């Protein structure tokens, strides 16, 4: 099982997105979002390379991948090694992917 860590920025993004979901869409949507993120995190612990390669970070050093949370967000992470994964962002698909590298 790989150790899953969250960068401070990723935690801040996840919290902001979750709070927005709760305010705008209600507690049911909020709970679904949190449950989905937890599910993906648990799956990553067993299969760190399960996500697709993140093309926006292809030129950066490191192995960057992502998993789709829902139609609006994805979980972007770096596989440090088979025992360590760092979640670097909860990314809104509407954002410019070229700016993703600023969160490394």
N, C-alpha and C positions, 0 to 999 in steps of 0.2 A: 504494500500500500504506500502510495506516494503521500508526502506531506504537502498539504495545500496551504499556501500563504496568500494573503491579500495585501497589495500595496495600499498605502494610505489614500492615494488618489482613487483607487478602485472602490475602497470602502465608502469614501465620500460620495462617489457617483452612485453607487448602489443605494445608499441611504436617501439621497435626493430623489432618485427615480421612484423608490418605494413610497416615499412620502407624497410625491406628486400623484402616484397611482391611487393612493388612499384618499387624498382630497378630491381628486377629479372623478374617479371611477368607483370608489367605495371600498369597503373592507374585503369583500369577496375577491375582487381583482387584486388587491394588495396581497392577500393570502396566497392566491394562485402564483403571483410573481415570486414571492418569497419561497414558496414550495418548489417552484421550478429551478430557481437558483441553487437551492440546497440539493436538489436531485442531481443537477449537473456537477456540483462540487463533489458529491459523493461518487459519482461515476468517474470523475477525473482522478480521484484517489486510486481507483483500481485500474484505470486505463488512461494514463497521462497523454497519450498521443491519439486519442480518439477523435479529436476535432480536426477540421480542415485547416490547411496552412493559411495564415493571414497574409494575403498578397500585398497589403499596404505596408507591411513591415519586412518584405522579402529582402530588401537591401541592407537591413540591420543585422548586426551580429546576434545570433541566438535563434532558437527554434520557437517561432511565434505561431500560435494556432487560435482558433475560435470555435465556440459552440453557440448555436442560436438559442436564445432564451424564448423569444416570441417574435412576432412579425416586425417589431420595432427595435429590439435590443439584442446584442450579442455579448458573450463573455469572452474577452480577449485575454490570453494567457501565454506565458513562456514556460516551456519545458526546460528546466535547468538540467535535470537528469531523470532517470527512471524513478527516483525517490523524492523528487522535489519539483513542485509546480508553483509558479508565481502568477496570480491573477493580477493583470495590470490595468484592466478597464472593463466597465460595463458600458458598451458603446452603442449609441443611438445611430441606427442606419442612416438617418437624415444628415448626420454630420459629415464633413469633408474628411475622407479617410486619410488624406495626406497629413493631417494634423495629429494623427494617432502617435506618430513617433515622438512627439513632445512629452508623452506620458511615460516614456521609458526611464 
